[in-house]
Amino acid sequence: MKRVADESERTELLLHICCAPDATHGVSAFGKRFDVIGFFYNPNIHPREEFRKRLLAALDLQEKRPFPMIIGNDGAETWEDAVRGLEGEPERGRRCEACVRMRLRETARKASELGVPAFATILTVSPKKDAALVNHVGREEGELAGVRYVEADLKKNDGFLNSVRASRELGIYRQRYCGCRHSFRA
């Protein structure tokens, strides 16, 4: 595993971004300790118009609060394969775990490819996401890719509330569901 030399030493961190509202808090929180590179990779988002809205919102945030960002490929078919057979699972169930795993695996892979020694996600800003599960998956995927996963529970200390306020202040699109077609129905 690639090591971050010293916890107090600033290093790059590839930050998985699921949406701009959560990124308002996540980029700021991780930016206190790391040089953040955003990674927008969300093949779960459905329908196509919703994906476009969220991508444009992330680009809008990047313009208003500059930070480097990479746009991942659209792996909608890969996502469908990852959750096949789990369509009826509830929010925070096995389908969500498979979806989180797929996105964090790709983030860890991308960090390794770029030579970025650490990665994290902003998924834990949402009260709908189980931070313990997300962090567990992140650790596993980091070990497999040889990249350090930085754990966080970004909903703590009013993280979610801060993201709501910041997205309103910045006029950034705020979605009403997780993103996948199954959560849209729920």
N, C-alpha and C positions, 0 to 999 in steps of 0.2 A: 504494500500500500504506500502511495506517495505520502510523505509526512509534511505537515506544516511545521517548520523549524521551531517556532516558539509561539505560543498562544497570543502573546502580546504583539508579535510582529504582523504587520498588515500583509495580506496576501490576496490573490484573486479568489473569487467564489462565483461559480456558475449558479445562478438562482432561477429555479423553475418558476415561471410566472403563469398562473392559471387565468388571471384576470387583472385588469388595471386597478379596480378598487382595492383589492387585497394587496396589490403591489405598492400602493401608496404607502402603506405601513411597512410591508416587508422589505422594500428596497432601503427605506430609511433605517429600519432596525438593524439589518445586516450591514448596512453602509457604515455603521459606527465602528465596526471591527474589520471589515473586508472591502476590497475594491470589487464592487458588484458588477457582474456581467449578467444581464437578464437573458433568459431562454424561454421564449414563448413556444411551448409544444403541447398541444391540446387536441389530439385527434378525436377525442370524445365529444366535442362540442357539436350539437345538432340543433336545428337544421343549419344549412350552409350560411344562411343570412345571419344567424346568431354568431357563428364563427367569425364572419366578416366584421360584425359589430364589435366583438371582443378584441379582435386583432387591431382594428382601428383605434379602439380605446387605449390599448397598450401603447400604440405608436403615439397617440395624443399625450399620454403620460410621459413617455420618453422625451417628447418635445418640451413639455412644461417643466419637467424635472430631469434634465439630461443625465443619461447613463447609457452605456453601450448595451445593445440588445441583439440577440440572434433569433431569427424566426425559424423554428423547426419545420420539417416537412409535414404535409398533411397525410397522416397515416390512418385515415378513417377505416380502411379495410383491416389494418392491424388491430385497431381498437375493437372492431366487431369480432375478430377472432379471439381476442383476449377475454371478452365477456360472454362469448357464446355459451349458452346453457345456464347463464346466471341472470337472465333478463328479469325474472320474477323476484329477485332478491331485493330486500328493502334498502333504503338509503343507509349508509354506514355498514352494509353487509358485505358478503363475499364479492359481489360485483364491484363495489367501490374499491375493495382491496386490490382486485385484479387491475382496475383502471389506474389506481395510484402506482402500483408496481410497474406497469408498463411505462408510465410517464417518468417515474424516477429512474428506471433502468436506462431510458434514453438520455436523461439528463446526466447520469453518471457516465455513460458511454461517451457523450459529447464532451464532458469535462476532461476525461482521459484523452480523448482525441486531440483536444486543444492544449493539453498540458496544464490545465487548471487544477490545482491540488485539492480543491474542496468544492462541494456543492450542497445545496439546500433547496427547500421549497417554501412557497408562501401558502400552501394548502392549509396550514394550521391556523391561519387567521380566521377561517370560517368556523362558526359554532356547529356547523353541520358535519365537520370532519373530526375524526378521532385522532388527536395529536399523538397518542401513544402508538397507534397502529401506523400512522404515517411515518413516524420516526423509526419504528422497528423496520419497516420496509426500506426506508432510506439507508439505514445501517447495513442491511443485508445487500442491497444493490451496490452500495459504496464498496463493500468488501469484495464483491465479485469483480468490480471494475478497477479496483486498486486506487480508489479516490476517497478521501475523507468526507463523510457526511456530517454536516453541522446540524445538530438537533435544535429544535425550538418549538415552543407552543406560543405562537404569535397572538393568540386570542387573549392571553393573559395581559394584565395591566392595561385593560381597555383597548387592546389591539384592534378588535373588530370595530368598536365604536370609533376609534381614531380613523380607521379606513373609511367608514361611512362619512364622517365629517370631511375628511380630505377629498374624497371623490366628489362630494357636493360642492365644496369650495372651488375645486378645479373644473367643475362642470363635466365630469367624466361619466360615461355611460355605466350604469350599475344594473347588472342582470338580476333576474328574480329566481333563478334555479341553477343547479350545479353545472349543467351543460349537456349531459347526455340525454338522449331521447327517453330513456327510462325514468330519469328524475323529472323530466318535463311532465310526464303523465302523473307522477306521484303527487 
